[in-house]
Amino acid sequence: MIDVIIIGAGPIGLACAIEAKKKGLKYMVFDKGVLVNSLYNYPLNMTFFSTSDKLEIGDVPFISHNSKPTRAEALEYYRRVTTHWKLKLNLYESVENIKKEKDQFKVKTNNVTYKSDNIVFATGFL
Ligand SMILES: Cc1cc2nc3c(=O)[nH]c(=O)nc-3n(C[C@H](O)[C@H](O)[C@H](O)COP(=O)(O)OP(=O)(O)OC[C@H]3O[C@@H](n4cnc5c(N)ncnc54)[C@H](O)[C@@H]3O)c2cc1C
């Protein structure tokens, strides 16, 4: 039995997983691609318009060479956050269908069907 299923391992999904972990909830995070999949697919030489302090999550400092970090620095940062918080992630597992049955959700991925009390959609803009 899972307390919360988080769909998306972008910055918001990771921040939600950290909060779930802090509260001792049994959580799962699914992403259809790699860790921070959207950032991974940014143009290679892209620079954020936000300063690194605005992109920090989970009390892990984000120090970049310039005030606005690059894609590569962000990928390294969110990997570090995941390691620091020992987050469990199901990568390359896409959520395909969700059904509500009584007080539970049945979440079907490309792999298995899970049951969870709560769902967080952290799927970004797309
Ligand atoms: C070129 C560019 C520059 C940007 N610069 C900035 C910036 O400087 N500052 C800023 O704040 N924002 C910026 N953004 C926006 C930035 O992408 C978002 O702020 C950030 O990624 C949002 O995080 P998120 O976790 O909400 O969504 P995302 O990072 O988009 O994460 C969503 C995740 O959900 C996964 N997903 C979606 N559907 C499913 C499914 N069915 N099953 C499993 N997984 C799924 C995706 O693979 C993805 O990993 C920029 C965007 C682009 C394209």
The ligand as a Tripos MOL2 file, in Angstrom:
@<TRIPOS>MOLECULE
LIG
   53    58     1     0     0
SMALL
NO_CHARGES

@<TRIPOS>ATOM
      1 C1         14.5870   26.4100  -22.4430 C.3       1 LIG1
      2 C2         13.8440   26.5150  -21.1250 C.ar      1 LIG1
      3 C3         14.3430   27.3310  -20.1080 C.ar      1 LIG1
      4 C4         13.6980   27.3980  -18.8720 C.ar      1 LIG1
      5 N1         14.2350   28.1870  -17.8830 N.ar      1 LIG1
      6 C5         13.6060   28.2750  -16.6990 C.ar      1 LIG1
      7 C6         14.1260   29.0950  -15.6340 C.ar      1 LIG1
      8 O1         15.1460   29.7670  -15.7900 O.2       1 LIG1
      9 N2         13.4730   29.1220  -14.4430 N.ar      1 LIG1
     10 C7         12.3230   28.4080  -14.2390 C.ar      1 LIG1
     11 O2         11.7600   28.4690  -13.1330 O.2       1 LIG1
     12 N3         11.7990   27.6250  -15.2180 N.ar      1 LIG1
     13 C8         12.3990   27.5570  -16.4270 C.ar      1 LIG1
     14 N4         11.8650   26.7810  -17.4080 N.ar      1 LIG1
     15 C9         10.6600   26.0700  -17.1220 C.3       1 LIG1
     16 C10        11.0900   24.7990  -16.4010 C.3       1 LIG1
     17 O3         11.1900   23.7670  -17.3390 O.3       1 LIG1
     18 C11        10.1520   24.5310  -15.2880 C.3       1 LIG1
     19 O4         10.1650   25.6110  -14.3440 O.3       1 LIG1
     20 C12        10.4740   23.2720  -14.5190 C.3       1 LIG1
     21 O5         11.0250   22.2310  -15.3000 O.3       1 LIG1
     22 C13         9.1460   22.8520  -13.9330 C.3       1 LIG1
     23 O6          9.3440   21.7410  -13.1580 O.3       1 LIG1
     24 P1          8.1950   20.6630  -13.0270 P.3       1 LIG1
     25 O7          8.7380   19.6250  -12.0960 O.co2     1 LIG1
     26 O8          6.9030   21.3310  -12.7130 O.co2     1 LIG1
     27 O9          7.9880   20.0770  -14.5090 O.3       1 LIG1
     28 P2          9.0140   19.3010  -15.4550 P.3       1 LIG1
     29 O10        10.4190   19.6640  -15.1520 O.co2     1 LIG1
     30 O11         8.5040   19.5100  -16.8330 O.co2     1 LIG1
     31 O12         8.8170   17.7810  -14.9970 O.3       1 LIG1
     32 C14         7.6860   17.0410  -15.3800 C.3       1 LIG1
     33 C15         8.1200   15.5870  -15.4430 C.3       1 LIG1
     34 O13         6.9500   14.7910  -15.5970 O.3       1 LIG1
     35 C16         7.2860   13.7010  -16.4290 C.3       1 LIG1
     36 N5          6.0360   13.1450  -16.9580 N.ar      1 LIG1
     37 C17         5.0970   13.7930  -17.7080 C.ar      1 LIG1
     38 N6          4.0800   12.9650  -17.9700 N.ar      1 LIG1
     39 C18         4.3530   11.7630  -17.3650 C.ar      1 LIG1
     40 C19         3.6640   10.5110  -17.2710 C.ar      1 LIG1
     41 N7          2.4710   10.2980  -17.8550 N.pl3     1 LIG1
     42 N8          4.2470    9.4980  -16.5600 N.ar      1 LIG1
     43 C20         5.4620    9.6790  -15.9540 C.ar      1 LIG1
     44 N9          6.1470   10.8500  -16.0280 N.ar      1 LIG1
     45 C21         5.6040   11.8770  -16.7190 C.ar      1 LIG1
     46 C22         8.2150   14.3070  -17.4880 C.3       1 LIG1
     47 O14         9.0300   13.3220  -18.1090 O.3       1 LIG1
     48 C23         9.0290   15.2960  -16.6320 C.3       1 LIG1
     49 O15        10.2480   14.7450  -16.1440 O.3       1 LIG1
     50 C24        12.4920   26.6900  -18.6520 C.ar      1 LIG1
     51 C25        11.9840   25.8730  -19.6850 C.ar      1 LIG1
     52 C26        12.6510   25.7800  -20.8970 C.ar      1 LIG1
     53 C27        12.0780   24.8810  -21.9910 C.3       1 LIG1
@<TRIPOS>BOND
     1     1     2 1
     2     2     3 ar
     3     2    52 ar
     4     3     4 ar
     5     4     5 ar
     6     4    50 ar
     7     5     6 ar
     8     6     7 ar
     9     6    13 1
    10     7     8 2
    11     7     9 ar
    12     9    10 ar
    13    10    11 2
    14    10    12 ar
    15    12    13 ar
    16    13    14 ar
    17    14    15 1
    18    14    50 ar
    19    15    16 1
    20    16    17 1
    21    16    18 1
    22    18    19 1
    23    18    20 1
    24    20    21 1
    25    20    22 1
    26    22    23 1
    27    23    24 1
    28    24    25 2
    29    24    26 1
    30    24    27 1
    31    27    28 1
    32    28    29 2
    33    28    30 1
    34    28    31 1
    35    31    32 1
    36    32    33 1
    37    33    34 1
    38    33    48 1
    39    34    35 1
    40    35    36 1
    41    35    46 1
    42    36    37 ar
    43    36    45 ar
    44    37    38 ar
    45    38    39 ar
    46    39    40 ar
    47    39    45 ar
    48    40    41 1
    49    40    42 ar
    50    42    43 ar
    51    43    44 ar
    52    44    45 ar
    53    46    47 1
    54    46    48 1
    55    48    49 1
    56    50    51 ar
    57    51    52 ar
    58    52    53 1
@<TRIPOS>SUBSTRUCTURE
     1 LIG1         1 GROUP 0 **** ****
